[in-house]
């Protein structure tokens, strides 16, 4: 039972890291979009999500 509890906790922490990382990056892209004043500026926004696995370990 202890092993199962530990595995569930680890999965929860991984999910928490993932959702926080993606939400932060999404907010950054939204901020860039709101700051863009022209269609050309919007086209220059390159959306690419990254995960830095070292932060989770």
PDB file of N, CA, C and O in Angstrom:
ATOM      1  N   UNK A   1       0.817  -1.192   0.000  1.00  0.00           N
ATOM      2  CA  UNK A   1       0.000   0.000   0.000  1.00  0.00           C
ATOM      3  C   UNK A   1       0.863   1.260   0.000  1.00  0.00           C
ATOM      4  O   UNK A   1       0.525   2.241  -0.662  1.00  0.00           O
ATOM      5  N   UNK A   2       1.971   1.241   0.733  1.00  0.00           N
ATOM      6  CA  UNK A   2       2.859   2.400   0.795  1.00  0.00           C
ATOM      7  C   UNK A   2       3.462   2.708  -0.578  1.00  0.00           C
ATOM      8  O   UNK A   2       3.604   3.872  -0.954  1.00  0.00           O
ATOM      9  N   UNK A   3       3.813   1.662  -1.315  1.00  0.00           N
ATOM     10  CA  UNK A   3       4.373   1.859  -2.653  1.00  0.00           C
ATOM     11  C   UNK A   3       3.332   2.482  -3.579  1.00  0.00           C
ATOM     12  O   UNK A   3       3.650   3.393  -4.344  1.00  0.00           O
ATOM     13  N   UNK A   4       2.123   2.012  -3.519  1.00  0.00           N
ATOM     14  CA  UNK A   4       1.043   2.556  -4.330  1.00  0.00           C
ATOM     15  C   UNK A   4       0.814   4.033  -3.992  1.00  0.00           C
ATOM     16  O   UNK A   4       0.637   4.854  -4.892  1.00  0.00           O
ATOM     17  N   UNK A   5       0.818   4.364  -2.731  1.00  0.00           N
ATOM     18  CA  UNK A   5       0.640   5.742  -2.283  1.00  0.00           C
ATOM     19  C   UNK A   5       1.787   6.623  -2.799  1.00  0.00           C
ATOM     20  O   UNK A   5       1.558   7.746  -3.249  1.00  0.00           O
ATOM     21  N   UNK A   6       3.011   6.110  -2.731  1.00  0.00           N
ATOM     22  CA  UNK A   6       4.172   6.858  -3.215  1.00  0.00           C
ATOM     23  C   UNK A   6       4.083   7.106  -4.714  1.00  0.00           C
ATOM     24  O   UNK A   6       4.358   8.210  -5.182  1.00  0.00           O
ATOM     25  N   UNK A   7       3.700   6.082  -5.464  1.00  0.00           N
ATOM     26  CA  UNK A   7       3.567   6.224  -6.924  1.00  0.00           C
ATOM     27  C   UNK A   7       2.479   7.232  -7.275  1.00  0.00           C
ATOM     28  O   UNK A   7       2.652   8.035  -8.192  1.00  0.00           O
ATOM     29  N   UNK A   8       1.374   7.198  -6.562  1.00  0.00           N
ATOM     30  CA  UNK A   8       0.294   8.152  -6.802  1.00  0.00           C
ATOM     31  C   UNK A   8       0.765   9.575  -6.517  1.00  0.00           C
ATOM     32  O   UNK A   8       0.444  10.500  -7.262  1.00  0.00           O
ATOM     33  N   UNK A   9       1.520   9.747  -5.446  1.00  0.00           N
ATOM     34  CA  UNK A   9       2.066  11.053  -5.106  1.00  0.00           C
ATOM     35  C   UNK A   9       3.016  11.547  -6.198  1.00  0.00           C
ATOM     36  O   UNK A   9       2.951  12.711  -6.594  1.00  0.00           O
ATOM     37  N   UNK A  10       3.889  10.679  -6.682  1.00  0.00           N
ATOM     38  CA  UNK A  10       4.835  11.051  -7.734  1.00  0.00           C
ATOM     39  C   UNK A  10       4.099  11.478  -9.000  1.00  0.00           C
ATOM     40  O   UNK A  10       4.471  12.470  -9.626  1.00  0.00           O
ATOM     41  N   UNK A  11       3.069  10.745  -9.378  1.00  0.00           N
ATOM     42  CA  UNK A  11       2.274  11.097 -10.559  1.00  0.00           C
ATOM     43  C   UNK A  11       1.596  12.454 -10.368  1.00  0.00           C
ATOM     44  O   UNK A  11       1.540  13.263 -11.294  1.00  0.00           O
ATOM     45  N   UNK A  12       1.088  12.692  -9.171  1.00  0.00           N
ATOM     46  CA  UNK A  12       0.445  13.965  -8.870  1.00  0.00           C
ATOM     47  C   UNK A  12       1.431  15.117  -9.009  1.00  0.00           C
ATOM     48  O   UNK A  12       1.092  16.160  -9.567  1.00  0.00           O
ATOM     49  N   UNK A  13       2.631  14.938  -8.513  1.00  0.00           N
ATOM     50  CA  UNK A  13       3.641  15.988  -8.589  1.00  0.00           C
ATOM     51  C   UNK A  13       4.081  16.216 -10.039  1.00  0.00           C
ATOM     52  O   UNK A  13       4.316  17.359 -10.432  1.00  0.00           O
ATOM     53  N   UNK A  14       4.195  15.167 -10.829  1.00  0.00           N
ATOM     54  CA  UNK A  14       4.543  15.308 -12.240  1.00  0.00           C
ATOM     55  C   UNK A  14       3.459  16.082 -12.981  1.00  0.00           C
ATOM     56  O   UNK A  14       3.762  16.958 -13.791  1.00  0.00           O
ATOM     57  N   UNK A  15       2.194  15.760 -12.706  1.00  0.00           N
ATOM     58  CA  UNK A  15       1.085  16.443 -13.343  1.00  0.00           C
ATOM     59  C   UNK A  15       1.064  17.915 -12.936  1.00  0.00           C
ATOM     60  O   UNK A  15       0.813  18.793 -13.763  1.00  0.00           O
ATOM     61  N   UNK A  16       1.326  18.174 -11.673  1.00  0.00           N
ATOM     62  CA  UNK A  16       1.366  19.551 -11.180  1.00  0.00           C
ATOM     63  C   UNK A  16       2.451  20.348 -11.890  1.00  0.00           C
ATOM     64  O   UNK A  16       2.213  21.481 -12.310  1.00  0.00           O
ATOM     65  N   UNK A  17       3.636  19.771 -12.028  1.00  0.00           N
ATOM     66  CA  UNK A  17       4.728  20.430 -12.739  1.00  0.00           C
ATOM     67  C   UNK A  17       4.323  20.726 -14.180  1.00  0.00           C
ATOM     68  O   UNK A  17       4.522  21.834 -14.677  1.00  0.00           O
ATOM     69  N   UNK A  18       3.756  19.731 -14.837  1.00  0.00           N
ATOM     70  CA  UNK A  18       3.373  19.881 -16.237  1.00  0.00           C
ATOM     71  C   UNK A  18       2.333  20.980 -16.418  1.00  0.00           C
ATOM     72  O   UNK A  18       2.490  21.838 -17.287  1.00  0.00           O
ATOM     73  N   UNK A  19       1.290  20.968 -15.625  1.00  0.00           N
ATOM     74  CA  UNK A  19       0.246  21.975 -15.775  1.00  0.00           C
ATOM     75  C   UNK A  19       0.766  23.371 -15.465  1.00  0.00           C
ATOM     76  O   UNK A  19       0.402  24.326 -16.151  1.00  0.00           O
ATOM     77  N   UNK A  20       1.605  23.509 -14.455  1.00  0.00           N
ATOM     78  CA  UNK A  20       2.179  24.819 -14.143  1.00  0.00           C
ATOM     79  C   UNK A  20       3.081  25.320 -15.267  1.00  0.00           C
ATOM     80  O   UNK A  20       3.030  26.496 -15.627  1.00  0.00           O
ATOM     81  N   UNK A  21       3.893  24.447 -15.814  1.00  0.00           N
ATOM     82  CA  UNK A  21       4.806  24.835 -16.888  1.00  0.00           C
ATOM     83  C   UNK A  21       4.038  25.270 -18.126  1.00  0.00           C
ATOM     84  O   UNK A  21       4.350  26.300 -18.722  1.00  0.00           O
ATOM     85  N   UNK A  22       3.048  24.499 -18.512  1.00  0.00           N
ATOM     86  CA  UNK A  22       2.271  24.821 -19.712  1.00  0.00           C
ATOM     87  C   UNK A  22       1.433  26.076 -19.496  1.00  0.00           C
ATOM     88  O   UNK A  22       1.347  26.920 -20.389  1.00  0.00           O
ATOM     89  N   UNK A  23       0.824  26.210 -18.344  1.00  0.00           N
ATOM     90  CA  UNK A  23       0.000  27.390 -18.065  1.00  0.00           C
ATOM     91  C   UNK A  23       0.845  28.668 -18.094  1.00  0.00           C
ATOM     92  O   UNK A  23       0.398  29.690 -18.616  1.00  0.00           O
ATOM     93  N   UNK A  24       2.030  28.620 -17.551  1.00  0.00           N
ATOM     94  CA  UNK A  24       2.909  29.784 -17.571  1.00  0.00           C
ATOM     95  C   UNK A  24       3.319  30.179 -18.973  1.00  0.00           C
ATOM     96  O   UNK A  24       3.350  31.364 -19.306  1.00  0.00           O
ATOM     97  N   UNK A  25       3.629  29.205 -19.788  1.00  0.00           N
ATOM     98  CA  UNK A  25       4.016  29.485 -21.164  1.00  0.00           C
ATOM     99  C   UNK A  25       2.826  30.001 -21.968  1.00  0.00           C
ATOM    100  O   UNK A  25       2.976  30.904 -22.791  1.00  0.00           O
ATOM    101  N   UNK A  26       1.655  29.436 -21.736  1.00  0.00           N
ATOM    102  CA  UNK A  26       0.460  29.885 -22.436  1.00  0.00           C
ATOM    103  C   UNK A  26       0.181  31.343 -22.093  1.00  0.00           C
ATOM    104  O   UNK A  26      -0.181  32.133 -22.965  1.00  0.00           O
ATOM    105  N   UNK A  27       0.349  31.695 -20.830  1.00  0.00           N
ATOM    106  CA  UNK A  27       0.140  33.082 -20.406  1.00  0.00           C
ATOM    107  C   UNK A  27       1.129  34.009 -21.105  1.00  0.00           C
ATOM    108  O   UNK A  27       0.768  35.116 -21.502  1.00  0.00           O
ATOM    109  N   UNK A  28       2.353  33.569 -21.254  1.00  0.00           N
ATOM    110  CA  UNK A  28       3.361  34.373 -21.954  1.00  0.00           C
ATOM    111  C   UNK A  28       2.933  34.632 -23.398  1.00  0.00           C
ATOM    112  O   UNK A  28       3.042  35.756 -23.888  1.00  0.00           O
ATOM    113  N   UNK A  29       2.450  33.599 -24.075  1.00  0.00           N
ATOM    114  CA  UNK A  29       1.999  33.769 -25.465  1.00  0.00           C
ATOM    115  C   UNK A  29       0.794  34.693 -25.540  1.00  0.00           C
ATOM    116  O   UNK A  29       0.678  35.490 -26.472  1.00  0.00           O
ATOM    117  N   UNK A  30      -0.100  34.592 -24.567  1.00  0.00           N
ATOM    118  CA  UNK A  30      -1.262  35.479 -24.534  1.00  0.00           C
ATOM    119  C   UNK A  30      -0.820  36.930 -24.340  1.00  0.00           C
ATOM    120  O   UNK A  30      -1.362  37.834 -24.977  1.00  0.00           O
ATOM    121  N   UNK A  31       0.157  37.155 -23.467  1.00  0.00           N
ATOM    122  CA  UNK A  31       0.684  38.504 -23.255  1.00  0.00           C
ATOM    123  C   UNK A  31       1.314  39.066 -24.533  1.00  0.00           C
ATOM    124  O   UNK A  31       1.121  40.236 -24.862  1.00  0.00           O
ATOM    125  N   UNK A  32       2.062  38.230 -25.246  1.00  0.00           N
ATOM    126  CA  UNK A  32       2.652  38.662 -26.513  1.00  0.00           C
ATOM    127  C   UNK A  32       1.568  39.037 -27.517  1.00  0.00           C
ATOM    128  O   UNK A  32       1.684  40.034 -28.228  1.00  0.00           O
ATOM    129  N   UNK A  33       0.530  38.240 -27.566  1.00  0.00           N
ATOM    130  CA  UNK A  33      -0.568  38.496 -28.488  1.00  0.00           C
ATOM    131  C   UNK A  33      -1.272  39.812 -28.155  1.00  0.00           C
ATOM    132  O   UNK A  33      -1.586  40.593 -29.054  1.00  0.00           O
ATOM    133  N   UNK A  34      -1.516  40.056 -26.882  1.00  0.00           N
ATOM    134  CA  UNK A  34      -2.169  41.309 -26.471  1.00  0.00           C
ATOM    135  C   UNK A  34      -1.291  42.525 -26.759  1.00  0.00           C
ATOM    136  O   UNK A  34      -1.804  43.605 -27.051  1.00  0.00           O
ATOM    137  N   UNK A  35       0.022  42.357 -26.679  1.00  0.00           N
ATOM    138  CA  UNK A  35       0.946  43.470 -26.912  1.00  0.00           C
ATOM    139  C   UNK A  35       1.169  43.740 -28.398  1.00  0.00           C
ATOM    140  O   UNK A  35       1.618  44.823 -28.773  1.00  0.00           O
ATOM    141  N   UNK A  36       0.858  42.770 -29.233  1.00  0.00           N
ATOM    142  CA  UNK A  36       1.077  42.928 -30.675  1.00  0.00           C
ATOM    143  C   UNK A  36       0.135  43.997 -31.222  1.00  0.00           C
ATOM    144  O   UNK A  36      -1.063  43.994 -30.938  1.00  0.00           O
ATOM    145  N   UNK A  37       0.695  44.903 -32.004  1.00  0.00           N
ATOM    146  CA  UNK A  37      -0.102  46.007 -32.539  1.00  0.00           C
ATOM    147  C   UNK A  37      -0.433  45.846 -34.010  1.00  0.00           C
ATOM    148  O   UNK A  37      -1.260  46.586 -34.542  1.00  0.00           O
ATOM    149  N   UNK A  38       0.197  44.896 -34.670  1.00  0.00           N
ATOM    150  CA  UNK A  38      -0.066  44.694 -36.101  1.00  0.00           C
ATOM    151  C   UNK A  38      -0.201  43.198 -36.390  1.00  0.00           C
ATOM    152  O   UNK A  38       0.191  42.354 -35.584  1.00  0.00           O
ATOM    153  N   UNK A  39      -0.756  42.900 -37.541  1.00  0.00           N
ATOM    154  CA  UNK A  39      -0.865  41.507 -37.968  1.00  0.00           C
ATOM    155  C   UNK A  39       0.524  40.899 -38.136  1.00  0.00           C
ATOM    156  O   UNK A  39       0.730  39.718 -37.856  1.00  0.00           O
ATOM    157  N   UNK A  40       1.470  41.709 -38.594  1.00  0.00           N
ATOM    158  CA  UNK A  40       2.836  41.224 -38.766  1.00  0.00           C
ATOM    159  C   UNK A  40       3.456  40.833 -37.416  1.00  0.00           C
ATOM    160  O   UNK A  40       4.175  39.838 -37.314  1.00  0.00           O
ATOM    161  N   UNK A  41       3.166  41.625 -36.399  1.00  0.00           N
ATOM    162  CA  UNK A  41       3.685  41.302 -35.067  1.00  0.00           C
ATOM    163  C   UNK A  41       3.094  39.991 -34.561  1.00  0.00           C
ATOM    164  O   UNK A  41       3.785  39.192 -33.929  1.00  0.00           O
ATOM    165  N   UNK A  42       1.835  39.781 -34.838  1.00  0.00           N
ATOM    166  CA  UNK A  42       1.192  38.530 -34.436  1.00  0.00           C
ATOM    167  C   UNK A  42       1.819  37.355 -35.166  1.00  0.00           C
ATOM    168  O   UNK A  42       2.060  36.304 -34.573  1.00  0.00           O
ATOM    169  N   UNK A  43       2.083  37.536 -36.455  1.00  0.00           N
ATOM    170  CA  UNK A  43       2.693  36.457 -37.242  1.00  0.00           C
ATOM    171  C   UNK A  43       4.098  36.114 -36.766  1.00  0.00           C
ATOM    172  O   UNK A  43       4.570  35.003 -37.006  1.00  0.00           O
ATOM    173  N   UNK A  44       4.775  37.040 -36.100  1.00  0.00           N
ATOM    174  CA  UNK A  44       6.131  36.797 -35.610  1.00  0.00           C
ATOM    175  C   UNK A  44       6.158  35.983 -34.321  1.00  0.00           C
ATOM    176  O   UNK A  44       7.217  35.506 -33.914  1.00  0.00           O
ATOM    177  N   UNK A  45       5.007  35.821 -33.678  1.00  0.00           N
ATOM    178  CA  UNK A  45       4.958  35.050 -32.435  1.00  0.00           C
ATOM    179  C   UNK A  45       5.094  33.568 -32.777  1.00  0.00           C
ATOM    180  O   UNK A  45       4.268  33.009 -33.499  1.00  0.00           O
ATOM    181  N   UNK A  46       6.124  32.953 -32.260  1.00  0.00           N
ATOM    182  CA  UNK A  46       6.362  31.529 -32.513  1.00  0.00           C
ATOM    183  C   UNK A  46       5.960  30.743 -31.268  1.00  0.00           C
ATOM    184  O   UNK A  46       6.587  30.856 -30.215  1.00  0.00           O
ATOM    185  N   UNK A  47       4.914  29.954 -31.410  1.00  0.00           N
ATOM    186  CA  UNK A  47       4.409  29.173 -30.287  1.00  0.00           C
ATOM    187  C   UNK A  47       5.108  27.817 -30.263  1.00  0.00           C
ATOM    188  O   UNK A  47       4.976  27.005 -31.178  1.00  0.00           O
ATOM    189  N   UNK A  48       5.848  27.607 -29.194  1.00  0.00           N
ATOM    190  CA  UNK A  48       6.562  26.356 -29.014  1.00  0.00           C
ATOM    191  C   UNK A  48       6.673  26.098 -27.513  1.00  0.00           C
ATOM    192  O   UNK A  48       7.352  26.834 -26.796  1.00  0.00           O
ATOM    193  N   UNK A  49       6.014  25.068 -27.055  1.00  0.00           N
ATOM    194  CA  UNK A  49       6.033  24.744 -25.628  1.00  0.00           C
ATOM    195  C   UNK A  49       7.260  23.907 -25.301  1.00  0.00           C
ATOM    196  O   UNK A  49       7.622  22.997 -26.047  1.00  0.00           O
ATOM    197  N   UNK A  50       7.897  24.227 -24.175  1.00  0.00           N
ATOM    198  CA  UNK A  50       9.099  23.521 -23.738  1.00  0.00           C
ATOM    199  C   UNK A  50       8.916  23.056 -22.303  1.00  0.00           C
ATOM    200  O   UNK A  50       8.287  23.737 -21.494  1.00  0.00           O
ATOM    201  N   UNK A  51       9.460  21.908 -22.001  1.00  0.00           N
ATOM    202  CA  UNK A  51       9.476  21.410 -20.628  1.00  0.00           C
ATOM    203  C   UNK A  51      10.920  21.208 -20.208  1.00  0.00           C
ATOM    204  O   UNK A  51      11.688  20.526 -20.886  1.00  0.00           O
ATOM    205  N   UNK A  52      11.276  21.801 -19.094  1.00  0.00           N
ATOM    206  CA  UNK A  52      12.616  21.653 -18.554  1.00  0.00           C
ATOM    207  C   UNK A  52      12.530  20.596 -17.450  1.00  0.00           C
ATOM    208  O   UNK A  52      12.161  20.910 -16.319  1.00  0.00           O
ATOM    209  N   UNK A  53      12.862  19.371 -17.767  1.00  0.00           N
ATOM    210  CA  UNK A  53      12.681  18.250 -16.852  1.00  0.00           C
ATOM    211  C   UNK A  53      13.524  18.389 -15.590  1.00  0.00           C
ATOM    212  O   UNK A  53      13.151  17.842 -14.553  1.00  0.00           O
ATOM    213  N   UNK A  54      14.663  19.112 -15.642  1.00  0.00           N
ATOM    214  CA  UNK A  54      15.499  19.256 -14.456  1.00  0.00           C
ATOM    215  C   UNK A  54      14.757  19.965 -13.329  1.00  0.00           C
ATOM    216  O   UNK A  54      15.016  19.692 -12.157  1.00  0.00           O
ATOM    217  N   UNK A  55      13.833  20.878 -13.664  1.00  0.00           N
ATOM    218  CA  UNK A  55      13.095  21.601 -12.649  1.00  0.00           C
ATOM    219  C   UNK A  55      12.213  20.663 -11.835  1.00  0.00           C
ATOM    220  O   UNK A  55      11.905  20.946 -10.677  1.00  0.00           O
ATOM    221  N   UNK A  56      11.813  19.565 -12.428  1.00  0.00           N
ATOM    222  CA  UNK A  56      10.912  18.620 -11.778  1.00  0.00           C
ATOM    223  C   UNK A  56      11.662  17.626 -10.894  1.00  0.00           C
ATOM    224  O   UNK A  56      11.056  16.958 -10.056  1.00  0.00           O
ATOM    225  N   UNK A  57      12.956  17.528 -11.077  1.00  0.00           N
ATOM    226  CA  UNK A  57      13.720  16.503 -10.356  1.00  0.00           C
ATOM    227  C   UNK A  57      14.456  17.068  -9.185  1.00  0.00           C
ATOM    228  O   UNK A  57      15.145  16.334  -8.476  1.00  0.00           O
TER     229      UNK A  57
END
